[in-house]
């Protein structure tokens, strides 16, 4: 019931978290909004989803979704 509050740089853990959260939302816009609350900035690019950490938008990686 509680939100996960751990910070990780493990790309597999981040990918799993993103996919699990995407399954809980109805739209991509809602998903991106939820991820901002967790400190992630998502942007769609040709390769998939580009993920960055907020507030400085530090690049984490690009994931095919």
PDBQT receptor file of N, H, CA, C and O in Angstrom, charges set to zero:
ATOM      1  N   UNK A   1       0.811  -1.188   0.000  1.00  0.00    +0.000 N 
ATOM      2  CA  UNK A   1       0.000   0.000   0.000  1.00  0.00    +0.000 C 
ATOM      3  C   UNK A   1       0.853   1.249   0.000  1.00  0.00    +0.000 C 
ATOM      4  O   UNK A   1       0.464   2.268  -0.571  1.00  0.00    +0.000 OA
ATOM      5  N   UNK A   2       2.013   1.182   0.636  1.00  0.00    +0.000 N 
ATOM      6  H   UNK A   2       2.328   0.354   1.100  1.00  0.00    +0.000 HD
ATOM      7  CA  UNK A   2       2.877   2.358   0.699  1.00  0.00    +0.000 C 
ATOM      8  C   UNK A   2       3.779   2.416  -0.526  1.00  0.00    +0.000 C 
ATOM      9  O   UNK A   2       4.137   1.389  -1.103  1.00  0.00    +0.000 OA
ATOM     10  N   UNK A   3       4.133   3.614  -0.905  1.00  0.00    +0.000 N 
ATOM     11  H   UNK A   3       3.842   4.448  -0.437  1.00  0.00    +0.000 HD
ATOM     12  CA  UNK A   3       5.008   3.815  -2.053  1.00  0.00    +0.000 C 
ATOM     13  C   UNK A   3       6.424   3.366  -1.723  1.00  0.00    +0.000 C 
ATOM     14  O   UNK A   3       6.879   3.462  -0.583  1.00  0.00    +0.000 OA
ATOM     15  N   UNK A   4       7.100   2.880  -2.740  1.00  0.00    +0.000 N 
ATOM     16  H   UNK A   4       6.730   2.802  -3.666  1.00  0.00    +0.000 HD
ATOM     17  CA  UNK A   4       8.503   2.516  -2.564  1.00  0.00    +0.000 C 
ATOM     18  C   UNK A   4       9.307   3.801  -2.458  1.00  0.00    +0.000 C 
ATOM     19  O   UNK A   4       9.103   4.731  -3.237  1.00  0.00    +0.000 OA
ATOM     20  N   UNK A   5      10.223   3.854  -1.495  1.00  0.00    +0.000 N 
ATOM     21  H   UNK A   5      10.388   3.098  -0.861  1.00  0.00    +0.000 HD
ATOM     22  CA  UNK A   5      10.990   5.078  -1.303  1.00  0.00    +0.000 C 
ATOM     23  C   UNK A   5      12.495   4.840  -1.382  1.00  0.00    +0.000 C 
ATOM     24  O   UNK A   5      13.276   5.618  -0.833  1.00  0.00    +0.000 OA
ATOM     25  N   UNK A   6      12.900   3.785  -2.054  1.00  0.00    +0.000 N 
ATOM     26  H   UNK A   6      12.265   3.153  -2.500  1.00  0.00    +0.000 HD
ATOM     27  CA  UNK A   6      14.321   3.513  -2.181  1.00  0.00    +0.000 C 
ATOM     28  C   UNK A   6      14.843   4.134  -3.471  1.00  0.00    +0.000 C 
ATOM     29  O   UNK A   6      14.149   4.154  -4.488  1.00  0.00    +0.000 OA
ATOM     30  N   UNK A   7      16.070   4.639  -3.420  1.00  0.00    +0.000 N 
ATOM     31  H   UNK A   7      16.634   4.623  -2.595  1.00  0.00    +0.000 HD
ATOM     32  CA  UNK A   7      16.714   5.194  -4.596  1.00  0.00    +0.000 C 
ATOM     33  C   UNK A   7      17.724   4.173  -5.075  1.00  0.00    +0.000 C 
ATOM     34  O   UNK A   7      18.564   3.710  -4.303  1.00  0.00    +0.000 OA
ATOM     35  N   UNK A   8      17.644   3.822  -6.348  1.00  0.00    +0.000 N 
ATOM     36  H   UNK A   8      16.961   4.198  -6.975  1.00  0.00    +0.000 HD
ATOM     37  CA  UNK A   8      18.549   2.824  -6.901  1.00  0.00    +0.000 C 
ATOM     38  C   UNK A   8      19.071   3.299  -8.245  1.00  0.00    +0.000 C 
ATOM     39  O   UNK A   8      18.417   4.075  -8.941  1.00  0.00    +0.000 OA
ATOM     40  N   UNK A   9      20.236   2.834  -8.593  1.00  0.00    +0.000 N 
ATOM     41  H   UNK A   9      20.767   2.204  -8.027  1.00  0.00    +0.000 HD
ATOM     42  CA  UNK A   9      20.798   3.088  -9.908  1.00  0.00    +0.000 C 
ATOM     43  C   UNK A   9      20.845   1.807 -10.733  1.00  0.00    +0.000 C 
ATOM     44  O   UNK A   9      21.394   1.794 -11.835  1.00  0.00    +0.000 OA
ATOM     45  N   UNK A  10      20.267   0.725 -10.197  1.00  0.00    +0.000 N 
ATOM     46  H   UNK A  10      19.821   0.736  -9.302  1.00  0.00    +0.000 HD
ATOM     47  CA  UNK A  10      20.196  -0.553 -10.895  1.00  0.00    +0.000 C 
ATOM     48  C   UNK A  10      19.160  -0.444 -12.005  1.00  0.00    +0.000 C 
ATOM     49  O   UNK A  10      17.969  -0.293 -11.734  1.00  0.00    +0.000 OA
ATOM     50  N   UNK A  11      19.607  -0.518 -13.247  1.00  0.00    +0.000 N 
ATOM     51  H   UNK A  11      20.575  -0.640 -13.467  1.00  0.00    +0.000 HD
ATOM     52  CA  UNK A  11      18.707  -0.303 -14.382  1.00  0.00    +0.000 C 
ATOM     53  C   UNK A  11      17.616  -1.359 -14.465  1.00  0.00    +0.000 C 
ATOM     54  O   UNK A  11      16.497  -1.048 -14.874  1.00  0.00    +0.000 OA
ATOM     55  N   UNK A  12      17.909  -2.591 -14.092  1.00  0.00    +0.000 N 
ATOM     56  H   UNK A  12      18.818  -2.843 -13.760  1.00  0.00    +0.000 HD
ATOM     57  CA  UNK A  12      16.883  -3.636 -14.123  1.00  0.00    +0.000 C 
ATOM     58  C   UNK A  12      15.792  -3.352 -13.091  1.00  0.00    +0.000 C 
ATOM     59  O   UNK A  12      14.611  -3.563 -13.365  1.00  0.00    +0.000 OA
ATOM     60  N   UNK A  13      16.174  -2.882 -11.923  1.00  0.00    +0.000 N 
ATOM     61  H   UNK A  13      17.134  -2.710 -11.700  1.00  0.00    +0.000 HD
ATOM     62  CA  UNK A  13      15.190  -2.545 -10.884  1.00  0.00    +0.000 C 
ATOM     63  C   UNK A  13      14.333  -1.371 -11.318  1.00  0.00    +0.000 C 
ATOM     64  O   UNK A  13      13.127  -1.360 -11.073  1.00  0.00    +0.000 OA
ATOM     65  N   UNK A  14      14.936  -0.389 -11.954  1.00  0.00    +0.000 N 
ATOM     66  H   UNK A  14      15.916  -0.398 -12.153  1.00  0.00    +0.000 HD
ATOM     67  CA  UNK A  14      14.181   0.773 -12.438  1.00  0.00    +0.000 C 
ATOM     68  C   UNK A  14      13.215   0.347 -13.530  1.00  0.00    +0.000 C 
ATOM     69  O   UNK A  14      12.061   0.775 -13.535  1.00  0.00    +0.000 OA
ATOM     70  N   UNK A  15      13.670  -0.488 -14.455  1.00  0.00    +0.000 N 
ATOM     71  H   UNK A  15      14.608  -0.835 -14.451  1.00  0.00    +0.000 HD
ATOM     72  CA  UNK A  15      12.806  -0.973 -15.537  1.00  0.00    +0.000 C 
ATOM     73  C   UNK A  15      11.615  -1.750 -14.964  1.00  0.00    +0.000 C 
ATOM     74  O   UNK A  15      10.483  -1.562 -15.408  1.00  0.00    +0.000 OA
ATOM     75  N   UNK A  16      11.863  -2.609 -13.992  1.00  0.00    +0.000 N 
ATOM     76  H   UNK A  16      12.783  -2.762 -13.631  1.00  0.00    +0.000 HD
ATOM     77  CA  UNK A  16      10.779  -3.380 -13.369  1.00  0.00    +0.000 C 
ATOM     78  C   UNK A  16       9.784  -2.458 -12.679  1.00  0.00    +0.000 C 
ATOM     79  O   UNK A  16       8.573  -2.651 -12.779  1.00  0.00    +0.000 OA
ATOM     80  N   UNK A  17      10.304  -1.457 -11.979  1.00  0.00    +0.000 N 
ATOM     81  H   UNK A  17      11.289  -1.300 -11.898  1.00  0.00    +0.000 HD
ATOM     82  CA  UNK A  17       9.448  -0.494 -11.296  1.00  0.00    +0.000 C 
ATOM     83  C   UNK A  17       8.594   0.280 -12.298  1.00  0.00    +0.000 C 
ATOM     84  O   UNK A  17       7.396   0.459 -12.080  1.00  0.00    +0.000 OA
ATOM     85  N   UNK A  18       9.196   0.740 -13.390  1.00  0.00    +0.000 N 
ATOM     86  H   UNK A  18      10.169   0.596 -13.567  1.00  0.00    +0.000 HD
ATOM     87  CA  UNK A  18       8.454   1.488 -14.403  1.00  0.00    +0.000 C 
ATOM     88  C   UNK A  18       7.346   0.647 -15.021  1.00  0.00    +0.000 C 
ATOM     89  O   UNK A  18       6.228   1.127 -15.210  1.00  0.00    +0.000 OA
ATOM     90  N   UNK A  19       7.657  -0.606 -15.334  1.00  0.00    +0.000 N 
ATOM     91  H   UNK A  19       8.565  -0.995 -15.180  1.00  0.00    +0.000 HD
ATOM     92  CA  UNK A  19       6.644  -1.481 -15.931  1.00  0.00    +0.000 C 
ATOM     93  C   UNK A  19       5.507  -1.777 -14.951  1.00  0.00    +0.000 C 
ATOM     94  O   UNK A  19       4.340  -1.809 -15.341  1.00  0.00    +0.000 OA
ATOM     95  N   UNK A  20       5.846  -1.992 -13.689  1.00  0.00    +0.000 N 
ATOM     96  H   UNK A  20       6.794  -1.966 -13.372  1.00  0.00    +0.000 HD
ATOM     97  CA  UNK A  20       4.810  -2.261 -12.689  1.00  0.00    +0.000 C 
ATOM     98  C   UNK A  20       3.895  -1.050 -12.509  1.00  0.00    +0.000 C 
ATOM     99  O   UNK A  20       2.678  -1.195 -12.396  1.00  0.00    +0.000 OA
ATOM    100  N   UNK A  21       4.484   0.133 -12.483  1.00  0.00    +0.000 N 
ATOM    101  H   UNK A  21       5.473   0.251 -12.574  1.00  0.00    +0.000 HD
ATOM    102  CA  UNK A  21       3.680   1.356 -12.336  1.00  0.00    +0.000 C 
ATOM    103  C   UNK A  21       2.854   1.630 -13.585  1.00  0.00    +0.000 C 
ATOM    104  O   UNK A  21       1.739   2.142 -13.488  1.00  0.00    +0.000 OA
ATOM    105  N   UNK A  22       3.384   1.298 -14.752  1.00  0.00    +0.000 N 
ATOM    106  H   UNK A  22       4.290   0.883 -14.832  1.00  0.00    +0.000 HD
ATOM    107  CA  UNK A  22       2.634   1.521 -15.992  1.00  0.00    +0.000 C 
ATOM    108  C   UNK A  22       1.388   0.638 -16.011  1.00  0.00    +0.000 C 
ATOM    109  O   UNK A  22       0.344   1.048 -16.518  1.00  0.00    +0.000 OA
ATOM    110  N   UNK A  23       1.492  -0.555 -15.468  1.00  0.00    +0.000 N 
ATOM    111  H   UNK A  23       2.340  -0.888 -15.056  1.00  0.00    +0.000 HD
ATOM    112  CA  UNK A  23       0.348  -1.469 -15.425  1.00  0.00    +0.000 C 
ATOM    113  C   UNK A  23      -0.775  -0.935 -14.532  1.00  0.00    +0.000 C 
ATOM    114  O   UNK A  23      -1.929  -1.334 -14.690  1.00  0.00    +0.000 OA
ATOM    115  N   UNK A  24      -0.449  -0.044 -13.604  1.00  0.00    +0.000 N 
ATOM    116  H   UNK A  24       0.488   0.280 -13.477  1.00  0.00    +0.000 HD
ATOM    117  CA  UNK A  24      -1.447   0.514 -12.683  1.00  0.00    +0.000 C 
ATOM    118  C   UNK A  24      -2.179   1.724 -13.242  1.00  0.00    +0.000 C 
ATOM    119  O   UNK A  24      -3.167   2.170 -12.658  1.00  0.00    +0.000 OA
ATOM    120  N   UNK A  25      -1.711   2.261 -14.364  1.00  0.00    +0.000 N 
ATOM    121  H   UNK A  25      -0.909   1.898 -14.838  1.00  0.00    +0.000 HD
ATOM    122  CA  UNK A  25      -2.283   3.496 -14.885  1.00  0.00    +0.000 C 
ATOM    123  C   UNK A  25      -3.127   3.237 -16.126  1.00  0.00    +0.000 C 
ATOM    124  O   UNK A  25      -2.996   2.203 -16.782  1.00  0.00    +0.000 OA
ATOM    125  N   UNK A  26      -3.995   4.199 -16.436  1.00  0.00    +0.000 N 
ATOM    126  H   UNK A  26      -4.101   5.039 -15.904  1.00  0.00    +0.000 HD
ATOM    127  CA  UNK A  26      -4.864   4.083 -17.594  1.00  0.00    +0.000 C 
ATOM    128  C   UNK A  26      -4.267   4.714 -18.843  1.00  0.00    +0.000 C 
ATOM    129  O   UNK A  26      -4.588   4.303 -19.958  1.00  0.00    +0.000 OA
ATOM    130  N   UNK A  27      -3.403   5.708 -18.668  1.00  0.00    +0.000 N 
ATOM    131  H   UNK A  27      -3.143   6.042 -17.762  1.00  0.00    +0.000 HD
ATOM    132  CA  UNK A  27      -2.835   6.397 -19.824  1.00  0.00    +0.000 C 
ATOM    133  C   UNK A  27      -1.351   6.673 -19.605  1.00  0.00    +0.000 C 
ATOM    134  O   UNK A  27      -0.852   6.623 -18.480  1.00  0.00    +0.000 OA
ATOM    135  N   UNK A  28      -0.665   6.964 -20.692  1.00  0.00    +0.000 N 
ATOM    136  H   UNK A  28      -1.070   7.005 -21.605  1.00  0.00    +0.000 HD
ATOM    137  CA  UNK A  28       0.754   7.289 -20.590  1.00  0.00    +0.000 C 
ATOM    138  C   UNK A  28       0.963   8.612 -19.863  1.00  0.00    +0.000 C 
ATOM    139  O   UNK A  28       1.940   8.771 -19.131  1.00  0.00    +0.000 OA
ATOM    140  N   UNK A  29       0.055   9.555 -20.060  1.00  0.00    +0.000 N 
ATOM    141  H   UNK A  29      -0.738   9.426 -20.655  1.00  0.00    +0.000 HD
ATOM    142  CA  UNK A  29       0.170  10.843 -19.365  1.00  0.00    +0.000 C 
ATOM    143  C   UNK A  29       0.059  10.665 -17.857  1.00  0.00    +0.000 C 
ATOM    144  O   UNK A  29       0.804  11.292 -17.104  1.00  0.00    +0.000 OA
ATOM    145  N   UNK A  30      -0.866   9.814 -17.407  1.00  0.00    +0.000 N 
ATOM    146  H   UNK A  30      -1.471   9.305 -18.019  1.00  0.00    +0.000 HD
ATOM    147  CA  UNK A  30      -1.005   9.542 -15.978  1.00  0.00    +0.000 C 
ATOM    148  C   UNK A  30       0.251   8.864 -15.438  1.00  0.00    +0.000 C 
ATOM    149  O   UNK A  30       0.701   9.172 -14.334  1.00  0.00    +0.000 OA
ATOM    150  N   UNK A  31       0.807   7.956 -16.204  1.00  0.00    +0.000 N 
ATOM    151  H   UNK A  31       0.442   7.706 -17.101  1.00  0.00    +0.000 HD
ATOM    152  CA  UNK A  31       2.031   7.245 -15.823  1.00  0.00    +0.000 C 
ATOM    153  C   UNK A  31       3.191   8.217 -15.656  1.00  0.00    +0.000 C 
ATOM    154  O   UNK A  31       3.909   8.165 -14.658  1.00  0.00    +0.000 OA
ATOM    155  N   UNK A  32       3.376   9.106 -16.634  1.00  0.00    +0.000 N 
ATOM    156  H   UNK A  32       2.792   9.148 -17.445  1.00  0.00    +0.000 HD
ATOM    157  CA  UNK A  32       4.452  10.097 -16.538  1.00  0.00    +0.000 C 
ATOM    158  C   UNK A  32       4.256  10.994 -15.325  1.00  0.00    +0.000 C 
ATOM    159  O   UNK A  32       5.229  11.341 -14.655  1.00  0.00    +0.000 OA
ATOM    160  N   UNK A  33       3.016  11.375 -15.030  1.00  0.00    +0.000 N 
ATOM    161  H   UNK A  33       2.226  11.093 -15.574  1.00  0.00    +0.000 HD
ATOM    162  CA  UNK A  33       2.714  12.207 -13.863  1.00  0.00    +0.000 C 
ATOM    163  C   UNK A  33       3.081  11.476 -12.567  1.00  0.00    +0.000 C 
ATOM    164  O   UNK A  33       3.685  12.061 -11.667  1.00  0.00    +0.000 OA
ATOM    165  N   UNK A  34       2.712  10.198 -12.479  1.00  0.00    +0.000 N 
ATOM    166  H   UNK A  34       2.222   9.723 -13.209  1.00  0.00    +0.000 HD
ATOM    167  CA  UNK A  34       3.043   9.399 -11.287  1.00  0.00    +0.000 C 
ATOM    168  C   UNK A  34       4.546   9.269 -11.122  1.00  0.00    +0.000 C 
ATOM    169  O   UNK A  34       5.059   9.339 -10.005  1.00  0.00    +0.000 OA
ATOM    170  N   UNK A  35       5.250   9.081 -12.218  1.00  0.00    +0.000 N 
ATOM    171  H   UNK A  35       4.834   9.024 -13.125  1.00  0.00    +0.000 HD
ATOM    172  CA  UNK A  35       6.701   8.912 -12.138  1.00  0.00    +0.000 C 
ATOM    173  C   UNK A  35       7.392  10.205 -11.708  1.00  0.00    +0.000 C 
ATOM    174  O   UNK A  35       8.427  10.147 -11.044  1.00  0.00    +0.000 OA
ATOM    175  N   UNK A  36       6.858  11.350 -12.062  1.00  0.00    +0.000 N 
ATOM    176  H   UNK A  36       6.017  11.398 -12.601  1.00  0.00    +0.000 HD
ATOM    177  CA  UNK A  36       7.402  12.618 -11.574  1.00  0.00    +0.000 C 
ATOM    178  C   UNK A  36       7.298  12.682 -10.055  1.00  0.00    +0.000 C 
ATOM    179  O   UNK A  36       8.182  13.226  -9.393  1.00  0.00    +0.000 OA
ATOM    180  N   UNK A  37       6.227  12.133  -9.505  1.00  0.00    +0.000 N 
ATOM    181  H   UNK A  37       5.509  11.691 -10.043  1.00  0.00    +0.000 HD
ATOM    182  CA  UNK A  37       6.076  12.077  -8.062  1.00  0.00    +0.000 C 
ATOM    183  C   UNK A  37       7.138  11.223  -7.388  1.00  0.00    +0.000 C 
ATOM    184  O   UNK A  37       7.509  11.471  -6.241  1.00  0.00    +0.000 OA
ATOM    185  N   UNK A  38       7.630  10.208  -8.111  1.00  0.00    +0.000 N 
ATOM    186  H   UNK A  38       7.328  10.007  -9.043  1.00  0.00    +0.000 HD
ATOM    187  CA  UNK A  38       8.698   9.353  -7.589  1.00  0.00    +0.000 C 
ATOM    188  C   UNK A  38      10.089   9.905  -7.900  1.00  0.00    +0.000 C 
ATOM    189  O   UNK A  38      11.091   9.338  -7.466  1.00  0.00    +0.000 OA
ATOM    190  N   UNK A  39      10.155  11.004  -8.646  1.00  0.00    +0.000 N 
ATOM    191  H   UNK A  39       9.341  11.465  -8.999  1.00  0.00    +0.000 HD
ATOM    192  CA  UNK A  39      11.446  11.615  -8.945  1.00  0.00    +0.000 C 
ATOM    193  C   UNK A  39      12.044  11.216 -10.278  1.00  0.00    +0.000 C 
ATOM    194  O   UNK A  39      13.247  11.366 -10.491  1.00  0.00    +0.000 OA
ATOM    195  N   UNK A  40      11.208  10.705 -11.185  1.00  0.00    +0.000 N 
ATOM    196  H   UNK A  40      10.230  10.584 -11.012  1.00  0.00    +0.000 HD
ATOM    197  CA  UNK A  40      11.677  10.318 -12.511  1.00  0.00    +0.000 C 
ATOM    198  C   UNK A  40      11.010  11.187 -13.571  1.00  0.00    +0.000 C 
ATOM    199  O   UNK A  40       9.811  11.458 -13.506  1.00  0.00    +0.000 OA
ATOM    200  N   UNK A  41      11.799  11.615 -14.539  1.00  0.00    +0.000 N 
ATOM    201  H   UNK A  41      12.773  11.395 -14.592  1.00  0.00    +0.000 HD
ATOM    202  CA  UNK A  41      11.281  12.349 -15.690  1.00  0.00    +0.000 C 
ATOM    203  C   UNK A  41      11.317  11.395 -16.872  1.00  0.00    +0.000 C 
ATOM    204  O   UNK A  41      12.378  10.863 -17.201  1.00  0.00    +0.000 OA
ATOM    205  N   UNK A  42      10.175  11.167 -17.518  1.00  0.00    +0.000 N 
ATOM    206  H   UNK A  42       9.313  11.598 -17.250  1.00  0.00    +0.000 HD
ATOM    207  CA  UNK A  42      10.084  10.248 -18.653  1.00  0.00    +0.000 C 
ATOM    208  C   UNK A  42       9.832  11.035 -19.929  1.00  0.00    +0.000 C 
ATOM    209  O   UNK A  42       9.060  11.994 -19.949  1.00  0.00    +0.000 OA
ATOM    210  N   UNK A  43      10.501  10.609 -20.992  1.00  0.00    +0.000 N 
ATOM    211  H   UNK A  43      11.129   9.830 -20.976  1.00  0.00    +0.000 HD
ATOM    212  CA  UNK A  43      10.327  11.259 -22.284  1.00  0.00    +0.000 C 
ATOM    213  C   UNK A  43      10.372  10.191 -23.357  1.00  0.00    +0.000 C 
ATOM    214  O   UNK A  43      11.274   9.353 -23.373  1.00  0.00    +0.000 OA
ATOM    215  N   UNK A  44       9.391  10.221 -24.260  1.00  0.00    +0.000 N 
ATOM    216  H   UNK A  44       8.658  10.902 -24.247  1.00  0.00    +0.000 HD
ATOM    217  CA  UNK A  44       9.354   9.239 -25.344  1.00  0.00    +0.000 C 
ATOM    218  C   UNK A  44      10.348   9.656 -26.430  1.00  0.00    +0.000 C 
ATOM    219  O   UNK A  44      10.343  10.796 -26.893  1.00  0.00    +0.000 OA
ATOM    220  N   UNK A  45      11.192   8.713 -26.822  1.00  0.00    +0.000 N 
ATOM    221  H   UNK A  45      11.195   7.787 -26.446  1.00  0.00    +0.000 HD
ATOM    222  CA  UNK A  45      12.155   8.895 -27.912  1.00  0.00    +0.000 C 
ATOM    223  C   UNK A  45      11.983   7.722 -28.875  1.00  0.00    +0.000 C 
ATOM    224  O   UNK A  45      11.219   6.798 -28.597  1.00  0.00    +0.000 OA
ATOM    225  N   UNK A  46      12.687   7.754 -30.003  1.00  0.00    +0.000 N 
ATOM    226  H   UNK A  46      13.308   8.505 -30.229  1.00  0.00    +0.000 HD
ATOM    227  CA  UNK A  46      12.555   6.685 -31.001  1.00  0.00    +0.000 C 
ATOM    228  C   UNK A  46      12.906   5.309 -30.445  1.00  0.00    +0.000 C 
ATOM    229  O   UNK A  46      12.304   4.310 -30.839  1.00  0.00    +0.000 OA
ATOM    230  N   UNK A  47      13.874   5.249 -29.535  1.00  0.00    +0.000 N 
ATOM    231  H   UNK A  47      14.364   6.060 -29.215  1.00  0.00    +0.000 HD
ATOM    232  CA  UNK A  47      14.325   3.965 -28.977  1.00  0.00    +0.000 C 
ATOM    233  C   UNK A  47      13.408   3.435 -27.877  1.00  0.00    +0.000 C 
ATOM    234  O   UNK A  47      13.523   2.267 -27.505  1.00  0.00    +0.000 OA
ATOM    235  N   UNK A  48      12.507   4.251 -27.350  1.00  0.00    +0.000 N 
ATOM    236  H   UNK A  48      12.413   5.199 -27.653  1.00  0.00    +0.000 HD
ATOM    237  CA  UNK A  48      11.610   3.836 -26.273  1.00  0.00    +0.000 C 
ATOM    238  C   UNK A  48      11.327   4.981 -25.328  1.00  0.00    +0.000 C 
ATOM    239  O   UNK A  48      10.851   6.036 -25.746  1.00  0.00    +0.000 OA
ATOM    240  N   UNK A  49      11.622   4.777 -24.037  1.00  0.00    +0.000 N 
ATOM    241  H   UNK A  49      12.009   3.920 -23.697  1.00  0.00    +0.000 HD
ATOM    242  CA  UNK A  49      11.394   5.782 -23.005  1.00  0.00    +0.000 C 
ATOM    243  C   UNK A  49      12.738   6.187 -22.405  1.00  0.00    +0.000 C 
ATOM    244  O   UNK A  49      13.497   5.344 -21.926  1.00  0.00    +0.000 OA
ATOM    245  N   UNK A  50      13.018   7.480 -22.437  1.00  0.00    +0.000 N 
ATOM    246  H   UNK A  50      12.401   8.165 -22.826  1.00  0.00    +0.000 HD
ATOM    247  CA  UNK A  50      14.223   8.003 -21.811  1.00  0.00    +0.000 C 
ATOM    248  C   UNK A  50      13.889   8.387 -20.378  1.00  0.00    +0.000 C 
ATOM    249  O   UNK A  50      12.918   9.103 -20.134  1.00  0.00    +0.000 OA
ATOM    250  N   UNK A  51      14.694   7.909 -19.426  1.00  0.00    +0.000 N 
ATOM    251  H   UNK A  51      15.483   7.328 -19.624  1.00  0.00    +0.000 HD
ATOM    252  CA  UNK A  51      14.441   8.126 -18.006  1.00  0.00    +0.000 C 
ATOM    253  C   UNK A  51      15.545   9.003 -17.426  1.00  0.00    +0.000 C 
ATOM    254  O   UNK A  51      16.731   8.777 -17.667  1.00  0.00    +0.000 OA
ATOM    255  N   UNK A  52      15.129  10.011 -16.656  1.00  0.00    +0.000 N 
ATOM    256  H   UNK A  52      14.166  10.195 -16.461  1.00  0.00    +0.000 HD
ATOM    257  CA  UNK A  52      16.081  10.897 -15.986  1.00  0.00    +0.000 C 
ATOM    258  C   UNK A  52      15.615  11.109 -14.554  1.00  0.00    +0.000 C 
ATOM    259  O   UNK A  52      14.419  11.040 -14.270  1.00  0.00    +0.000 OA
ATOM    260  N   UNK A  53      16.561  11.367 -13.648  1.00  0.00    +0.000 N 
ATOM    261  H   UNK A  53      17.532  11.422 -13.879  1.00  0.00    +0.000 HD
ATOM    262  CA  UNK A  53      16.242  11.650 -12.245  1.00  0.00    +0.000 C 
ATOM    263  C   UNK A  53      16.002  13.132 -12.083  1.00  0.00    +0.000 C 
ATOM    264  O   UNK A  53      16.745  13.954 -12.619  1.00  0.00    +0.000 OA
ATOM    265  N   UNK A  54      14.971  13.468 -11.349  1.00  0.00    +0.000 N 
ATOM    266  H   UNK A  54      14.368  12.800 -10.914  1.00  0.00    +0.000 HD
ATOM    267  CA  UNK A  54      14.676  14.862 -11.037  1.00  0.00    +0.000 C 
ATOM    268  C   UNK A  54      15.420  15.256  -9.774  1.00  0.00    +0.000 C 
ATOM    269  O   UNK A  54      15.731  14.344  -9.007  1.00  0.00    +0.000 OA
ATOM    270  N   UNK A  55      15.734  16.476  -9.474  1.00  0.00    +0.000 N 
ATOM    271  H   UNK A  55      15.481  17.216 -10.097  1.00  0.00    +0.000 HD
ATOM    272  CA  UNK A  55      15.285  17.698 -10.133  1.00  0.00    +0.000 C 
ATOM    273  C   UNK A  55      16.207  18.173 -11.248  1.00  0.00    +0.000 C 
ATOM    274  O   UNK A  55      15.837  19.085 -11.987  1.00  0.00    +0.000 OA
ATOM    275  N   UNK A  56      17.396  17.589 -11.397  1.00  0.00    +0.000 N 
ATOM    276  H   UNK A  56      17.697  16.848 -10.796  1.00  0.00    +0.000 HD
ATOM    277  CA  UNK A  56      18.343  18.095 -12.394  1.00  0.00    +0.000 C 
ATOM    278  C   UNK A  56      18.260  17.371 -13.727  1.00  0.00    +0.000 C 
ATOM    279  O   UNK A  56      19.041  17.654 -14.636  1.00  0.00    +0.000 OA
ATOM    280  N   UNK A  57      17.324  16.441 -13.853  1.00  0.00    +0.000 N 
ATOM    281  H   UNK A  57      16.690  16.211 -13.115  1.00  0.00    +0.000 HD
ATOM    282  CA  UNK A  57      17.147  15.632 -15.057  1.00  0.00    +0.000 C 
ATOM    283  C   UNK A  57      18.435  14.904 -15.435  1.00  0.00    +0.000 C 
ATOM    284  O   UNK A  57      18.869  14.933 -16.586  1.00  0.00    +0.000 OA
ATOM    285  N   UNK A  58      19.037  14.251 -14.439  1.00  0.00    +0.000 N 
ATOM    286  H   UNK A  58      18.684  14.228 -13.503  1.00  0.00    +0.000 HD
ATOM    287  CA  UNK A  58      20.231  13.449 -14.645  1.00  0.00    +0.000 C 
ATOM    288  C   UNK A  58      19.842  12.179 -15.401  1.00  0.00    +0.000 C 
ATOM    289  O   UNK A  58      19.000  11.411 -14.935  1.00  0.00    +0.000 OA
ATOM    290  N   UNK A  59      20.440  11.962 -16.544  1.00  0.00    +0.000 N 
ATOM    291  H   UNK A  59      21.123  12.586 -16.923  1.00  0.00    +0.000 HD
ATOM    292  CA  UNK A  59      20.104  10.835 -17.405  1.00  0.00    +0.000 C 
ATOM    293  C   UNK A  59      20.394   9.509 -16.703  1.00  0.00    +0.000 C 
ATOM    294  O   UNK A  59      21.470   9.313 -16.138  1.00  0.00    +0.000 OA
ATOM    295  N   UNK A  60      19.406   8.597 -16.748  1.00  0.00    +0.000 N 
ATOM    296  H   UNK A  60      18.532   8.756 -17.207  1.00  0.00    +0.000 HD
ATOM    297  CA  UNK A  60      19.552   7.265 -16.147  1.00  0.00    +0.000 C 
ATOM    298  C   UNK A  60      19.728   6.220 -17.244  1.00  0.00    +0.000 C 
ATOM    299  O   UNK A  60      20.634   5.390 -17.173  1.00  0.00    +0.000 OA
ATOM    300  N   UNK A  61      18.867   6.259 -18.256  1.00  0.00    +0.000 N 
ATOM    301  H   UNK A  61      18.131   6.933 -18.314  1.00  0.00    +0.000 HD
ATOM    302  CA  UNK A  61      18.944   5.288 -19.339  1.00  0.00    +0.000 C 
ATOM    303  C   UNK A  61      17.744   5.375 -20.242  1.00  0.00    +0.000 C 
ATOM    304  O   UNK A  61      16.804   6.128 -19.987  1.00  0.00    +0.000 OA
ATOM    305  N   UNK A  62      17.785   4.596 -21.300  1.00  0.00    +0.000 N 
ATOM    306  H   UNK A  62      18.548   3.984 -21.507  1.00  0.00    +0.000 HD
ATOM    307  CA  UNK A  62      16.672   4.499 -22.251  1.00  0.00    +0.000 C 
ATOM    308  C   UNK A  62      16.190   3.060 -22.254  1.00  0.00    +0.000 C 
ATOM    309  O   UNK A  62      16.985   2.128 -22.373  1.00  0.00    +0.000 OA
ATOM    310  N   UNK A  63      14.879   2.884 -22.121  1.00  0.00    +0.000 N 
ATOM    311  H   UNK A  63      14.233   3.641 -22.024  1.00  0.00    +0.000 HD
ATOM    312  CA  UNK A  63      14.293   1.565 -22.049  1.00  0.00    +0.000 C 
ATOM    313  C   UNK A  63      13.291   1.366 -23.178  1.00  0.00    +0.000 C 
ATOM    314  O   UNK A  63      12.484   2.252 -23.460  1.00  0.00    +0.000 OA
ATOM    315  N   UNK A  64      13.343   0.214 -23.817  1.00  0.00    +0.000 N 
ATOM    316  H   UNK A  64      13.999  -0.506 -23.588  1.00  0.00    +0.000 HD
ATOM    317  CA  UNK A  64      12.332  -0.140 -24.806  1.00  0.00    +0.000 C 
ATOM    318  C   UNK A  64      11.102  -0.604 -24.050  1.00  0.00    +0.000 C 
ATOM    319  O   UNK A  64      11.187  -1.523 -23.236  1.00  0.00    +0.000 OA
ATOM    320  N   UNK A  65       9.974   0.011 -24.304  1.00  0.00    +0.000 N 
ATOM    321  H   UNK A  65       9.906   0.758 -24.965  1.00  0.00    +0.000 HD
ATOM    322  CA  UNK A  65       8.741  -0.342 -23.591  1.00  0.00    +0.000 C 
ATOM    323  C   UNK A  65       7.673  -0.707 -24.602  1.00  0.00    +0.000 C 
ATOM    324  O   UNK A  65       6.550  -1.038 -24.221  1.00  0.00    +0.000 OA
TER     325      UNK A  65
